[in-house]
Amino acid sequence: MSENNKIPFSPVRGYEENIRRQDVVDGYIYFATDSGNIYVDAEGERHTMGGSGSSGIHYTNASEEDVIKVYDEEEDKTYTIPLNTFENPIVPKPDDLLLNSDGRFFRVIGYDSETGLVTTSLIAVSGSGGGGDWGPVEQDLFLDYEGIDILGSTYIYGQDNVISFLPRSTADPTVSFKLVVRDLNGVYDDIERQENMYNGEAFEFNTSLLPNSDNLEIKVIVNSLSARYHNTKEDGLVVKFSPIKVLNMYLEKPADITMDIQRVDCALPFIPYFPGLGGENSPIKVHYSIDGAEAASTMSLSSENSAHKQELNIEPQAHGMHTIHLWLATTINGREYQSSSIVYEVPFVELGNEMPIIWIKDELGTITNYEPAVVQYMVYSSVAEAQGANVEVSLYHNNDLLNAESVTYQSGA
């Protein structure tokens, strides 16, 4: 921190009856920004020791191995420091200040006489003084993440999964966040995302951006912004998540499909892709649902089926239009992974049922307001078919009639 943040105080010399004269060397006053407490520090070897009845600072010589992080789900992360690392092993009181030889400041929370450990929290103060440079930046930086587990995980190539990273610093309201995705096989280029953020602000990363590799590493680097301005370590807090696998497994509709009304069973065409999968250790199955209800039966595929057209047979359904989803699934190490789905809308017709059927052709996309849009639809009427007549179709919007038209019994536009 700058010299302007240190408040000097002058030597004090005085005479009192029955008390010999005392010399106090130059030093500084520290303000703890979290508690508002004020602490006095003398320079050099003439430390003003803390302890009972003192407003001074405890001095510690704790190494990196001595300072142990303690994780508590209900409270913030704290640290334990052995009392035997204190220059003067006086048991500290709660809210006393510890100045470690590496320049870090800790606020005392409590002391365990059985273990000899002092529980503390890392804090920031205004002022620097005789304690040395700032310590390693990672000691006041933390990284939480929400969403699916990303340690040693497997993903489906191109599938959306959002991970929220929550970087924060105990000494700085802002942090520098950098995410690097590296293909350890060396086939794909690195993906890098970086930005400056406020504490508590989430960085959202979508796994659909991950390349199709079976050996990925995600590395996150968090840094305190103000620490960089003070020539401290720029390594920051580095967290690595590896190895991560991305499976290339998806379905496509054939380009030349034509779906018509179905009076018996229905053969739905699809093209599966799952290169590198489908062997004995990772069999591929085709799952499907009808009107949102997953079917109990599945269709098994072998590695030879990948990239080749297949057909899934669906038994006759009740009279009307039915929405059928298809997707691939495989189980690896006891966990099931699914591809995205493709959707068919299939009208099944029962003999003698005169109820007309109307359905949307394939899937609807997004329609932008005030722009012309074409909504394709299909209609069927057994009565019109028997009479060789057309079907009258009316189109409404919010109960208002937009238009009416006459179409053939098994077509529409």
C-alpha positions as CSV (number, residue, x, y, z in Angstrom):
1,M,0.0,0.0,0.0
2,S,1.2,3.6,-0.5
3,E,3.0,5.6,2.0
4,N,0.1,8.0,2.2
5,N,-2.0,5.3,3.9
6,K,0.4,5.0,6.8
7,I,-0.2,7.5,9.7
8,P,3.1,8.1,11.6
9,F,3.4,9.0,15.2
10,S,6.4,10.7,16.9
11,P,8.5,9.5,19.8
12,V,7.1,10.1,23.2
13,R,9.3,11.0,26.1
14,G,8.2,12.0,29.6
15,Y,8.9,12.0,33.3
16,E,6.5,10.8,35.9
17,E,7.1,10.3,39.6
18,N,8.7,6.9,40.4
19,I,8.7,5.9,36.8
20,R,11.9,6.1,34.8
21,R,12.0,7.7,31.3
22,Q,10.9,5.4,28.4
23,D,11.9,5.8,24.8
24,V,9.4,4.7,22.1
25,V,10.6,4.5,18.5
26,D,8.8,5.7,15.4
27,G,6.0,3.5,14.1
28,Y,2.6,3.5,12.5
29,I,-1.1,3.3,13.3
30,Y,-3.2,0.7,11.5
31,F,-7.0,0.8,10.9
32,A,-8.6,-2.6,10.4
33,T,-11.2,-2.1,7.7
34,D,-13.5,-4.9,8.8
35,S,-13.8,-4.1,12.5
36,G,-12.8,-0.5,12.7
37,N,-10.2,-1.3,15.4
38,I,-7.0,0.8,15.6
39,Y,-3.6,-0.8,16.3
40,V,-0.2,0.7,17.1
41,D,3.0,-0.8,15.6
42,A,6.6,0.3,16.3
43,E,9.3,-0.1,13.7
44,G,12.4,-2.3,13.8
45,E,13.1,-4.6,16.7
46,R,11.2,-2.5,19.3
47,H,7.8,-4.1,18.6
48,T,4.9,-3.0,20.7
49,M,3.5,-6.3,21.8
50,G,-0.1,-7.2,21.9
51,G,-1.9,-9.0,24.7
52,S,-4.2,-8.3,27.6
53,G,-4.6,-4.6,28.2
54,S,-2.6,-3.7,25.1
55,S,-3.6,-1.9,21.9
56,G,-0.6,-3.2,20.1
57,I,-0.1,-6.0,17.6
58,H,1.0,-9.7,18.0
59,Y,3.9,-10.6,15.7
60,T,4.1,-14.1,14.2
61,N,6.6,-15.9,12.1
62,A,4.2,-18.5,10.7
63,S,5.2,-20.3,7.5
64,E,2.9,-21.3,4.7
65,E,2.7,-24.8,6.2
66,D,1.8,-23.3,9.6
67,V,-1.2,-21.3,8.3
68,I,-4.0,-23.9,7.8
69,K,-7.3,-23.1,6.0
70,V,-10.4,-24.3,7.8
71,Y,-13.6,-24.8,5.7
72,D,-16.9,-24.4,7.4
73,E,-20.2,-24.6,5.4
74,E,-22.0,-22.2,7.7
75,E,-19.2,-19.6,8.1
76,D,-16.5,-17.9,6.1
77,K,-13.2,-19.7,5.7
78,T,-10.8,-19.2,8.6
79,Y,-7.2,-20.0,9.4
80,T,-5.4,-21.6,12.4
81,I,-2.0,-20.4,13.4
82,P,0.1,-22.1,16.2
83,L,0.8,-20.0,19.3
84,N,4.4,-21.2,19.2
85,T,5.0,-19.1,16.0
86,F,4.3,-15.9,18.0
87,E,7.4,-13.7,18.9
88,N,6.0,-13.4,22.4
89,P,3.6,-16.4,23.1
90,I,1.0,-14.4,24.9
91,V,-2.5,-15.8,24.4
92,P,-4.3,-13.3,22.3
93,K,-7.8,-12.0,22.9
94,P,-10.6,-12.1,20.3
95,D,-10.3,-9.2,17.8
96,D,-6.6,-8.8,18.5
97,L,-4.5,-8.2,15.4
98,L,-1.7,-10.6,14.2
99,L,0.9,-9.3,11.8
100,N,2.8,-12.2,10.2
101,S,6.3,-11.9,9.0
102,D,5.1,-12.3,5.4
103,G,3.0,-9.2,5.7
104,R,-0.4,-10.7,6.1
105,F,-2.8,-9.5,8.8
106,F,-5.1,-11.8,10.8
107,R,-7.9,-11.0,13.2
108,V,-8.1,-13.3,16.2
109,I,-11.3,-15.3,16.7
110,G,-10.4,-17.6,19.5
111,Y,-7.7,-19.9,21.0
112,D,-7.7,-23.6,21.7
113,S,-5.5,-24.4,24.7
114,E,-5.4,-28.1,24.0
115,T,-4.1,-27.8,20.5
116,G,-2.2,-24.5,20.9
117,L,-3.9,-23.2,17.8
118,V,-5.2,-19.6,17.3
119,T,-8.3,-19.4,15.0
120,T,-8.1,-16.3,12.8
121,S,-9.6,-14.6,9.7
122,L,-7.5,-12.9,7.1
123,I,-8.2,-9.1,7.0
124,A,-7.2,-5.9,5.2
125,V,-5.8,-2.8,7.0
126,S,-4.9,0.7,5.9
127,G,-1.1,1.0,6.3
128,S,1.8,-1.2,5.9
129,G,4.8,-0.6,8.2
130,G,7.4,-3.0,9.5
131,G,5.7,-6.3,8.7
132,G,7.2,-6.9,5.3
133,D,5.6,-7.1,1.8
134,W,2.2,-8.5,1.0
135,G,2.0,-12.3,1.3
136,P,1.0,-14.7,-1.5
137,V,-2.1,-13.4,-3.2
138,E,-3.9,-16.7,-3.1
139,Q,-4.2,-16.5,0.7
140,D,-7.0,-13.8,0.4
141,L,-8.6,-15.2,-2.7
142,F,-11.4,-17.7,-3.0
143,L,-13.3,-19.5,-5.8
144,D,-16.7,-21.0,-5.4
145,Y,-18.7,-22.5,-8.2
146,E,-22.3,-23.5,-8.8
147,G,-23.9,-25.9,-11.2
148,I,-22.8,-29.3,-12.4
149,D,-19.7,-30.8,-11.0
150,I,-16.7,-30.0,-13.2
151,L,-14.0,-32.1,-11.5
152,G,-13.2,-35.1,-13.7
153,S,-16.6,-34.8,-15.4
154,T,-17.9,-35.9,-18.8
155,Y,-20.0,-33.8,-21.1
156,I,-21.8,-34.2,-24.4
157,Y,-20.3,-32.2,-27.2
158,G,-22.3,-29.0,-27.9
159,Q,-24.7,-29.6,-25.0
160,D,-25.6,-26.6,-22.8
161,N,-24.5,-26.7,-19.1
162,V,-23.9,-23.5,-17.4
163,I,-21.3,-23.3,-14.6
164,S,-21.3,-20.2,-12.4
165,F,-17.9,-19.3,-11.0
166,L,-17.9,-17.0,-8.0
167,P,-14.5,-15.4,-7.4
168,R,-13.9,-13.1,-4.4
169,S,-11.2,-11.4,-2.3
170,T,-11.2,-10.6,1.4
171,A,-8.9,-7.7,0.8
172,D,-10.2,-6.1,-2.4
173,P,-13.7,-5.4,-3.7
174,T,-12.7,-6.3,-7.2
175,V,-10.8,-9.3,-8.7
176,S,-9.3,-10.3,-12.0
177,F,-10.9,-13.6,-13.3
178,K,-9.4,-15.7,-16.1
179,L,-10.6,-19.0,-17.4
180,V,-8.5,-21.2,-19.7
181,V,-9.6,-24.4,-21.4
182,R,-6.8,-26.5,-22.8
183,D,-6.9,-29.6,-24.9
184,L,-4.1,-31.7,-23.3
185,N,-4.0,-33.8,-26.5
186,G,-2.9,-30.7,-28.4
187,V,-5.5,-30.9,-31.1
188,Y,-7.7,-27.9,-30.3
189,D,-6.7,-24.3,-29.6
190,D,-7.0,-23.0,-26.0
191,I,-10.2,-21.1,-25.0
192,E,-9.6,-18.1,-22.8
193,R,-12.1,-15.8,-21.1
194,Q,-11.0,-13.0,-18.8
195,E,-12.6,-10.0,-17.1
196,N,-12.5,-7.8,-14.0
197,M,-15.3,-8.5,-11.6
198,Y,-16.8,-7.3,-8.3
199,N,-16.9,-9.7,-5.3
200,G,-19.9,-11.9,-5.5
201,E,-20.4,-11.3,-9.2
202,A,-20.8,-14.6,-11.2
203,F,-18.9,-15.6,-14.3
204,E,-21.0,-18.0,-16.3
205,F,-19.4,-20.5,-18.6
206,N,-21.3,-22.7,-20.9
207,T,-19.9,-26.2,-21.5
208,S,-21.2,-26.1,-25.1
209,L,-18.0,-24.1,-25.8
210,L,-15.8,-27.1,-24.8
211,P,-14.0,-28.7,-27.8
212,N,-14.6,-32.4,-28.7
213,S,-11.7,-33.9,-26.7
214,D,-11.3,-36.7,-24.2
215,N,-8.6,-34.9,-22.3
216,L,-9.4,-31.4,-21.3
217,E,-8.2,-29.1,-18.5
218,I,-10.1,-26.1,-17.2
219,K,-7.9,-23.7,-15.3
220,V,-9.2,-20.7,-13.4
221,I,-7.0,-17.9,-12.2
222,V,-8.2,-15.3,-9.6
223,N,-6.2,-12.3,-8.7
224,S,-6.8,-9.3,-6.5
225,L,-6.7,-6.2,-8.6
226,S,-5.0,-3.9,-6.1
227,A,-2.4,-6.5,-5.3
228,R,-1.1,-6.2,-8.9
229,Y,-0.4,-2.6,-8.4
230,H,1.9,-3.4,-5.5
231,N,4.3,-5.6,-7.4
232,T,3.2,-8.8,-5.6
233,K,2.9,-12.3,-7.0
234,E,0.6,-12.4,-10.1
235,D,0.1,-16.1,-9.9
236,G,-3.0,-15.5,-7.8
237,L,-5.3,-18.3,-6.9
238,V,-5.0,-21.1,-9.5
239,V,-7.6,-23.9,-9.6
240,K,-7.4,-26.7,-12.1
241,F,-10.2,-29.1,-13.1
242,S,-9.0,-32.1,-15.1
243,P,-9.2,-34.5,-16.8
244,I,-12.5,-33.6,-18.5
245,K,-14.0,-35.6,-21.3
246,V,-16.4,-34.4,-24.0
247,L,-18.4,-37.0,-25.9
248,N,-19.4,-36.4,-29.5
249,M,-22.9,-38.0,-29.4
250,Y,-25.9,-36.5,-31.2
251,L,-28.8,-37.2,-33.6
252,E,-29.9,-35.7,-36.9
253,K,-33.0,-36.0,-39.1
254,P,-32.3,-37.3,-42.6
255,A,-32.7,-34.5,-45.2
256,D,-35.1,-36.4,-47.4
257,I,-37.7,-37.4,-44.8
258,T,-41.5,-37.1,-45.6
259,M,-43.8,-37.8,-42.7
260,D,-47.4,-38.8,-43.6
261,I,-50.4,-40.0,-41.6
262,Q,-50.0,-43.4,-39.9
263,R,-52.7,-46.1,-39.8
264,V,-50.4,-48.8,-38.5
265,D,-47.0,-48.7,-36.8
266,C,-44.5,-45.9,-37.7
267,A,-40.8,-46.0,-38.7
268,L,-39.1,-42.9,-37.6
269,P,-35.8,-42.3,-39.5
270,F,-32.7,-40.8,-37.8
271,I,-28.9,-40.6,-38.2
272,P,-26.9,-41.2,-35.0
273,Y,-23.4,-40.0,-34.4
274,F,-21.2,-41.3,-31.7
275,P,-17.6,-41.8,-32.9
276,G,-15.4,-43.6,-30.4
277,L,-18.4,-44.9,-28.4
278,G,-20.7,-47.8,-28.8
279,G,-18.2,-50.5,-27.8
280,E,-18.6,-53.1,-25.2
281,N,-17.7,-50.7,-22.4
282,S,-20.0,-47.9,-23.5
283,P,-23.1,-49.3,-25.4
284,I,-25.4,-46.8,-27.1
285,K,-29.2,-46.9,-26.8
286,V,-31.9,-45.0,-28.5
287,H,-34.5,-43.7,-26.0
288,Y,-37.8,-42.1,-26.9
289,S,-40.8,-40.4,-25.4
290,I,-44.4,-40.0,-26.7
291,D,-46.2,-36.9,-25.6
292,G,-43.7,-36.4,-22.7
293,A,-44.0,-40.0,-21.3
294,E,-40.7,-41.9,-21.8
295,A,-41.2,-45.4,-23.3
296,A,-39.9,-48.4,-21.4
297,S,-38.4,-50.0,-24.6
298,T,-35.1,-48.9,-26.1
299,M,-33.1,-49.6,-29.3
300,S,-29.5,-50.7,-29.0
301,L,-26.8,-49.5,-31.5
302,S,-23.3,-50.8,-32.1
303,S,-20.3,-48.7,-33.3
304,E,-21.0,-49.7,-36.9
305,N,-24.3,-47.8,-36.8
306,S,-22.7,-44.5,-36.2
307,A,-23.2,-42.0,-39.1
308,H,-25.6,-44.4,-40.8
309,K,-29.4,-44.0,-41.2
310,Q,-31.5,-46.0,-38.7
311,E,-35.2,-46.4,-38.1
312,L,-37.1,-46.6,-34.8
313,N,-40.5,-48.4,-34.9
314,I,-43.3,-46.9,-33.0
315,E,-46.5,-48.9,-32.3
316,P,-49.9,-47.4,-33.4
317,Q,-51.1,-44.6,-31.0
318,A,-54.5,-43.1,-30.2
319,H,-56.2,-41.1,-33.0
320,G,-54.6,-37.7,-33.2
321,M,-51.3,-36.0,-33.4
322,H,-48.4,-37.2,-31.1
323,T,-45.1,-35.6,-30.3
324,I,-42.2,-38.1,-30.2
325,H,-38.7,-37.2,-28.9
326,L,-35.7,-39.4,-29.7
327,W,-32.3,-39.2,-28.0
328,L,-29.1,-41.3,-27.5
329,A,-27.8,-42.4,-24.1
330,T,-24.7,-44.2,-22.9
331,T,-23.5,-45.2,-19.4
332,I,-19.9,-44.7,-18.3
333,N,-18.6,-45.6,-14.9
334,G,-22.2,-45.9,-13.6
335,R,-23.3,-42.5,-14.9
336,E,-25.7,-42.0,-17.8
337,Y,-25.0,-39.4,-20.4
338,Q,-27.6,-38.2,-22.9
339,S,-27.5,-36.4,-26.3
340,S,-29.9,-33.7,-27.3
341,S,-33.1,-34.9,-28.8
342,I,-34.8,-34.6,-32.2
343,V,-38.6,-34.3,-32.4
344,Y,-41.2,-35.7,-34.7
345,E,-44.9,-34.8,-34.9
346,V,-46.8,-37.9,-36.1
347,P,-50.6,-38.1,-36.8
348,F,-52.0,-41.5,-36.1
349,V,-55.4,-42.4,-37.6
350,E,-57.9,-44.9,-36.3
351,L,-60.2,-46.6,-38.8
352,G,-63.7,-45.1,-38.6
353,N,-62.7,-42.1,-36.4
354,E,-64.1,-38.9,-38.0
355,M,-62.4,-36.4,-35.8
356,P,-60.2,-34.1,-37.9
357,I,-56.5,-33.8,-37.0
358,I,-54.4,-30.7,-37.4
359,W,-50.7,-30.4,-36.4
360,I,-47.8,-28.1,-37.0
361,K,-45.2,-29.4,-39.5
362,D,-42.0,-30.2,-37.6
363,E,-40.9,-27.8,-34.9
364,L,-41.6,-24.1,-34.6
365,G,-38.7,-21.7,-34.2
366,T,-38.7,-18.2,-32.9
367,I,-40.9,-15.6,-34.6
368,T,-39.9,-12.0,-34.3
369,N,-42.6,-9.5,-33.7
370,Y,-43.8,-7.4,-36.6
371,E,-42.0,-9.6,-39.2
372,P,-43.8,-11.8,-41.7
373,A,-43.8,-15.4,-40.6
374,V,-44.9,-18.7,-42.3
375,V,-46.5,-21.3,-40.1
376,Q,-46.7,-24.6,-41.8
377,Y,-49.5,-26.9,-40.7
378,M,-51.0,-30.2,-41.8
379,V,-54.6,-31.4,-41.6
380,Y,-56.4,-34.7,-42.1
381,S,-60.1,-35.6,-42.2
382,S,-61.4,-39.1,-42.9
383,V,-64.7,-37.6,-44.0
384,A,-63.1,-35.3,-46.5
385,E,-60.9,-38.2,-47.7
386,A,-64.0,-40.4,-48.3
387,Q,-65.9,-37.6,-50.1
388,G,-62.9,-36.4,-52.1
389,A,-63.6,-32.9,-50.7
390,N,-61.4,-30.2,-49.2
391,V,-61.2,-29.2,-45.6
392,E,-62.2,-25.8,-44.4
393,V,-59.5,-24.3,-42.0
394,S,-59.9,-21.1,-40.0
395,L,-56.9,-19.4,-38.4
396,Y,-57.5,-17.4,-35.2
397,H,-55.3,-15.1,-33.0
398,N,-56.6,-14.3,-29.5
399,N,-60.1,-15.5,-30.6
400,D,-60.0,-13.1,-33.5
401,L,-60.5,-14.7,-37.0
402,L,-57.6,-13.9,-39.2
403,N,-58.5,-15.9,-42.3
404,A,-60.2,-19.0,-43.5
405,E,-59.1,-21.2,-46.4
406,S,-59.9,-24.5,-48.1
407,V,-57.1,-27.1,-48.2
408,T,-56.9,-30.8,-49.3
409,Y,-57.7,-33.3,-46.6
410,Q,-54.0,-34.2,-46.0
411,S,-52.1,-31.1,-46.7
412,G,-51.7,-27.5,-45.5
413,A,-49.5,-24.4,-45.6
